[in-house]
Amino acid sequence: PGEVTVVLGEGADLLEPCMATRSNIGRIILQNVNETLTQFDVKDGKGVLPRLAESWTDQGNGTWRFNLRKGVKFSDGSAFDAADVKHSFERAFSDKLTCETPRYFGDTKLSLNVVDDNTIDITATPAQPILPLLLSLVTIVPSETPMEFVRNPVGTGPYKVAEWNPGQDIKLEARDDYWGKAPAVKKATYVFRTDPAVAAAMVEKGEADLAPSIAAADATNPKTDVSYLSSETLYLRLDSAIAPIGDKRVREALNMAIDRDAFIGSLLPQGTVSAVAMVPPTTLGWNPDVKQYPYDPEKAKELLAAAKADGVPVDTKLYLIGRSNLFPGVVEVAEAIQQMLQDVGFNVEVQMVEVAQQEELYSKPFKEGRPPQMLLVSHDNSRGDPVFSMFFKYDSKGRQSGIADPKVDDMIAKATAATGDERTKDWQQLIAYLHDDVV
């Protein structure tokens, strides 16, 4: 079709390219408006493919040379070259901005050297064996882009932002001067509806063409409604620095109090898989020996009682904070978790907040004097390697990490630098340690 309307559950609070790894932003602009040097083929399993970089070679000593595509223009008419790449990286990693991109690179430091207009060397310290894969997350902007968040993104992608009415809709239009194959869709309108039933009804009535996220109960038309297993993992981010969550027995009790299987086919769609790690089973280094915590409310009560006897303030109110419209039924899931935890003796209050509010709680610097929090959040690792998850979720310096464990830091650093079978083994060991010892 020449025009499509897509109905989404969450609006975009920003259209900033360096924030495109956040789902409510990336689903609109990533690869549509702003492209990356490489791209990861999830659909056909072809691995890392060229995008704005036509090819790349490992030069040794942590340096990779990228040969850039020629004849590419940004949507403002300016030509794309290596200087734009250098600026895009420096901007995304700058302390002047709070871009999401750096969190995926962990402790890796990048330096960029422009060889000529169409060639750039990128050096990772320490050496990063999967650097081309990591670059599939770094969006490219013109070198004139200021060191501040932008409202109207300029990119090399097949579309440009034609109109943005915050909270209502965003309209993209196809570019006539796009370097690649002209897209079949010439105009795309994104509209926002918080009720998944409304989104489903809009598609049913022909008011919209696509609704990526609806409730299973609303998927009633086999001609239009499809489901598939995604790489999205739903989890509770625990703040281990604050009592009583800092006590391992309390964390074990939290795990044993929740009946994960009860959610599947009821509040969550049939086919949902109970998770034992931050990454899905298709990920390199998945550990099949790590098993789900058993649902054992009586054992959870015993653990809480033992912790309380040792002076741990287990009666302290815990705040379970969810993100409104994260997925269909998120409120009901939060309330069900609350009830399960209260049944074993936890004191839990549910709060639902918008994207920006939760990001403030989710990311460092954390506020001093904060109460104990459990954030109901999700993480998508579709790129097949735990490096995209482990540092910023679990390292002491990770932007969204709720723990500080030197052993975890060392294990992440070791796995990140490893290759081949050693990399697989290192990630397996980390996944087991996080599940069994860190909890």
C-alpha positions in Angstrom: 0.0 0.0 0.0 1.1 3.6 -0.6 0.0 4.7 2.9 -0.3 2.9 6.2 -1.5 3.8 9.7 0.1 2.1 12.6 -1.5 2.3 16.1 0.9 2.1 19.0 0.3 1.9 22.8 2.9 4.4 23.8 3.7 7.8 22.4 7.3 9.0 21.8 8.5 11.6 24.3 11.6 12.2 22.1 12.6 11.7 18.5 16.3 11.8 19.3 18.4 9.4 17.2 20.8 8.5 20.0 17.8 7.3 22.0 16.5 5.0 19.3 17.3 1.9 21.3 14.3 2.8 23.5 11.4 1.0 22.1 8.9 3.8 22.0 11.3 5.9 19.9 13.2 3.2 17.9 10.1 1.6 16.4 9.4 4.9 14.6 12.8 6.3 13.6 15.4 3.5 13.7 16.4 2.5 10.1 13.4 4.5 8.9 14.8 8.0 9.5 18.2 7.3 11.0 20.4 4.5 9.9 23.5 2.7 11.3 26.8 1.6 9.8 25.7 -2.1 10.1 22.5 -3.9 10.7 21.6 -7.2 12.3 19.4 -9.5 10.3 16.9 -11.0 12.8 14.3 -12.2 10.2 16.5 -14.4 8.0 19.3 -15.1 10.4 22.0 -13.7 8.1 23.9 -12.0 10.9 25.6 -8.6 10.5 24.9 -6.9 7.2 26.1 -3.7 5.6 24.0 -0.5 5.9 25.9 2.8 5.7 29.1 0.8 5.8 29.6 -1.3 2.6 32.3 -3.4 4.2 34.7 -3.7 7.1 38.0 -5.4 8.0 39.7 -6.2 11.3 43.0 -4.3 11.2 44.2 -5.9 14.5 44.9 -4.4 17.9 41.2 -3.5 18.4 41.0 -1.4 15.2 38.3 -2.0 12.5 38.3 -0.2 9.1 34.9 0.7 7.7 34.4 1.5 4.0 31.4 3.8 3.8 28.7 3.9 1.1 29.1 6.6 -1.5 26.5 8.9 -2.9 24.4 8.9 0.3 22.5 12.1 1.3 20.8 13.2 4.5 17.2 14.3 4.4 18.4 17.9 4.6 20.4 17.4 1.3 23.9 17.3 2.8 26.3 14.6 1.8 27.1 11.7 4.1 30.8 11.1 4.9 33.2 9.9 7.5 33.1 13.2 9.4 29.4 12.6 10.1 30.2 9.2 11.5 32.9 10.6 13.8 30.6 13.3 15.0 27.7 10.9 15.5 29.8 8.7 17.8 31.3 11.6 19.7 27.9 13.0 20.2 26.3 9.8 21.3 29.1 9.1 23.8 29.3 12.7 25.1 28.8 13.5 28.7 26.8 16.5 27.5 24.0 14.2 26.6 22.4 11.2 28.3 22.1 9.0 25.2 21.2 5.4 25.6 23.8 4.1 23.1 26.8 4.0 25.4 25.2 1.6 27.8 25.7 -1.3 25.3 29.4 -0.7 25.1 30.2 -1.2 28.8 33.8 -0.2 29.7 34.8 -0.2 26.0 36.3 3.1 24.9 36.1 4.1 21.2 38.4 6.3 19.2 37.6 7.2 15.6 40.1 8.3 12.9 38.9 9.6 9.6 41.1 8.1 6.8 39.3 9.9 4.0 35.7 10.9 3.2 34.6 7.3 2.6 36.8 5.5 5.1 37.0 5.5 8.9 39.0 3.5 11.5 37.3 2.7 14.8 39.4 1.4 17.6 38.0 -0.3 20.7 39.9 -0.4 23.9 39.9 -3.1 25.1 39.6 -4.9 21.8 36.0 -5.8 21.0 35.7 -8.9 18.8 32.0 -8.2 17.9 32.4 -4.4 17.2 30.6 -4.6 13.8 27.6 -6.1 15.6 27.7 -3.4 18.3 27.7 -0.7 15.7 24.2 -1.8 14.5 22.9 0.3 17.5 24.7 3.6 16.8 22.6 6.0 14.6 24.2 8.4 12.2 23.4 12.1 12.1 25.0 15.0 10.2 28.1 16.6 11.7 26.1 19.9 12.1 23.8 18.2 14.7 24.2 20.1 18.0 25.3 18.5 21.3 21.8 18.6 22.6 18.7 16.5 22.0 17.0 17.3 18.8 13.2 17.5 18.0 13.4 17.0 14.3 15.8 14.3 13.4 17.8 14.4 10.2 19.0 11.1 8.8 20.0 9.0 5.8 17.0 6.7 6.0 14.2 6.1 3.5 11.9 8.4 5.4 11.8 11.9 6.9 9.6 13.2 9.7 6.9 15.2 8.0 4.8 16.1 11.1 4.8 15.4 14.8 1.8 16.2 17.0 3.0 15.1 20.5 0.6 12.6 22.1 -1.5 12.3 18.9 0.5 11.2 15.8 3.8 11.2 13.9 3.9 11.2 10.1 6.8 9.9 8.0 7.1 10.5 4.3 9.3 8.6 1.9 12.3 10.4 0.4 12.8 10.7 -3.3 16.6 10.9 -2.9 17.1 7.8 -0.7 20.3 5.9 -1.6 18.7 2.5 -1.4 15.6 0.8 -2.8 12.5 3.0 -2.7 10.1 1.8 -0.1 6.6 0.6 -1.1 5.0 2.6 1.6 5.2 6.3 0.8 3.5 7.7 3.9 3.3 6.2 7.4 1.2 7.7 10.2 1.7 6.5 13.8 -1.2 7.1 16.1 -1.3 6.4 19.8 -4.0 4.6 21.8 -3.4 3.3 25.3 -6.2 0.7 25.2 -5.1 -2.4 23.3 -8.8 -3.2 22.6 -9.2 0.1 20.9 -6.1 -0.6 18.8 -7.4 -4.0 17.7 -10.8 -2.5 16.9 -9.2 0.2 14.7 -7.5 -2.5 12.6 -10.8 -4.5 12.5 -12.7 -1.4 11.2 -10.0 -0.4 8.7 -9.1 2.7 10.6 -5.5 1.4 11.0 -3.4 -1.1 9.1 -1.2 -2.4 11.9 -1.3 -2.7 15.7 2.0 -4.4 16.8 0.8 -5.0 20.4 -2.7 -6.1 21.4 -4.0 -8.3 24.1 -4.5 -12.0 23.4 -8.2 -11.6 24.2 -8.5 -9.1 21.4 -6.8 -11.4 18.8 -10.0 -12.9 17.5 -9.5 -12.6 13.7 -7.2 -15.4 12.3 -7.0 -13.5 9.0 -5.3 -10.5 10.5 -4.1 -11.5 14.0 -0.7 -13.3 14.3 1.6 -14.1 17.2 5.3 -15.0 17.5 7.9 -15.5 20.2 9.8 -12.3 20.6 13.2 -11.7 22.3 11.6 -9.4 24.9 12.2 -10.5 28.5 9.9 -9.2 31.3 11.6 -8.9 34.7 11.7 -7.1 38.0 14.8 -4.9 38.4 15.6 -5.2 42.1 17.4 -2.4 44.0 19.9 -4.5 46.0 21.4 -1.4 47.7 18.4 -0.8 49.8 17.1 -2.9 52.7 15.5 -5.4 52.8 16.2 -6.3 49.1 19.9 -6.3 49.9 19.5 -9.6 51.8 19.9 -12.7 49.5 17.1 -14.6 51.4 14.7 -11.8 50.7 15.5 -12.0 47.0 15.1 -15.7 47.0 11.7 -15.3 48.7 10.7 -12.9 46.0 11.5 -15.5 43.4 9.7 -18.3 45.2 6.6 -16.3 45.9 5.8 -15.6 42.2 4.0 -18.3 40.3 5.3 -17.6 36.8 3.5 -20.3 35.1 0.1 -18.9 36.3 0.6 -15.9 34.1 1.0 -17.9 30.9 -2.3 -18.3 28.9 -4.1 -15.9 31.3 -2.6 -12.5 31.7 0.2 -13.2 29.3 -0.3 -14.9 25.9 -0.2 -18.7 25.4 3.3 -19.5 24.2 5.1 -17.2 26.6 8.2 -18.8 28.0 9.2 -18.6 31.7 12.6 -16.8 31.8 15.6 -17.8 33.9 17.9 -15.1 32.5 17.9 -11.6 31.0 18.5 -13.0 27.5 16.4 -15.5 25.5 17.4 -19.1 24.8 18.5 -18.2 21.3 21.4 -16.1 22.7 25.1 -17.1 22.6 26.1 -18.6 26.0 22.6 -19.6 27.0 22.9 -22.0 30.0 20.5 -24.9 29.8 21.5 -26.1 33.2 20.0 -23.0 34.9 16.5 -23.9 36.1 13.5 -21.7 37.1 13.0 -21.0 40.8 10.2 -23.2 42.1 6.9 -21.7 43.1 7.1 -22.4 46.8 5.2 -19.8 49.0 5.9 -21.8 52.2 9.6 -21.7 51.6 9.4 -18.0 50.8 7.7 -17.4 54.2 10.5 -19.4 55.9 13.1 -17.3 54.2 11.4 -14.1 55.3 11.1 -15.3 58.8 14.8 -16.2 59.0 15.8 -12.9 57.6 13.5 -11.1 60.1 15.0 -13.0 63.0 18.4 -11.7 62.0 17.1 -8.1 62.0 16.4 -7.6 58.4 13.5 -5.1 58.1 11.3 -7.4 55.9 8.1 -5.5 56.8 9.4 -2.4 54.9 7.1 -1.3 52.1 8.4 -2.3 48.7 7.3 -0.2 45.7 6.5 -2.2 42.6 6.7 0.4 39.8 5.4 -0.4 36.4 5.4 1.4 33.1 2.0 2.3 31.8 1.2 0.7 28.4 4.5 -1.3 28.4 2.4 -4.2 27.1 -1.3 -5.1 27.1 -2.3 -6.1 30.6 0.7 -4.7 32.4 -1.4 -3.3 35.2 -3.1 -6.6 35.9 0.3 -8.4 35.8 1.7 -5.9 38.4 -1.3 -6.3 40.6 -1.1 -10.1 40.4 2.6 -10.0 41.4 1.7 -7.7 44.3 -0.9 -10.2 45.6 1.5 -13.1 45.4 4.1 -11.2 47.3 1.7 -10.0 49.9 0.4 -13.6 50.4 3.9 -14.7 51.7 4.3 -11.6 53.9 5.7 -8.8 51.8 4.4 -5.3 52.1 4.0 -4.1 48.5 2.5 -1.0 46.8 2.0 -0.8 43.1 2.7 2.5 41.2 2.2 2.9 37.4 4.2 5.7 35.7 4.9 7.0 32.2 8.1 6.2 30.2 10.1 9.2 31.2 9.3 8.8 34.9 10.3 5.2 35.0 13.6 6.0 33.1 14.5 8.4 35.9 14.1 5.6 38.4 15.6 2.9 36.1 18.8 4.7 35.3 21.7 6.2 37.3 22.3 8.3 39.1 19.8 6.9 41.5 18.3 9.3 44.0 19.6 9.3 47.6 17.1 8.3 50.2 14.9 6.3 47.8 12.7 3.6 49.2 13.2 -0.1 48.2 12.0 -0.5 44.6 11.2 -3.2 42.2 10.8 -2.0 38.6 8.6 -4.0 36.3 10.4 -3.6 33.0 11.3 -5.4 29.8 14.5 -5.9 27.9 14.9 -6.9 24.3 18.1 -8.7 23.2 17.5 -9.7 19.6 21.2 -9.5 18.5 22.3 -12.8 19.8 25.1 -11.9 22.3 24.8 -11.2 26.0 27.1 -8.2 25.6 24.1 -6.1 24.7 22.5 -6.9 28.1 25.0 -7.8 30.8 27.1 -4.7 31.4 24.4 -2.0 31.7 22.0 -4.4 33.5 24.5 -6.0 36.0 27.9 -4.3 36.2 28.6 -2.0 39.1 29.0 0.8 36.6 26.1 -0.2 34.5 23.5 2.5 34.0 20.6 0.3 34.9 22.3 -2.1 37.3 20.7 -2.6 40.7 23.7 -4.6 42.0 27.4 -4.0 42.8 29.3 -7.3 42.8 33.0 -7.2 41.9 32.9 -10.9 40.7 30.1 -10.0 38.3 32.2 -7.1 37.0 35.2 -9.4 36.4 33.1 -12.1 34.7 31.4 -9.5 32.4 34.8 -8.1 31.4 36.2 -11.5 30.7 33.3 -12.7 28.6 33.2 -9.4 26.6 36.8 -9.8 25.5 36.6 -13.5 24.7 36.0 -15.2 21.4 34.7 -18.6 20.2 34.0 -21.4 22.6 35.6 -19.4 25.5 33.1 -16.6 25.0 30.2 -19.1 25.1 31.5 -20.7 28.3 32.2 -17.4 30.0 28.6 -16.2 29.3 27.2 -19.5 30.6 29.1 -19.1 33.8 27.9 -15.6 34.3 24.3 -16.5 33.7 24.5 -19.3 36.3 26.2 -17.0 38.8 23.6 -14.3 38.4 20.7 -16.7 38.8 22.1 -18.9 41.7 24.3 -16.6 43.7 23.3 -13.0 43.0 19.6 -13.9 42.7 
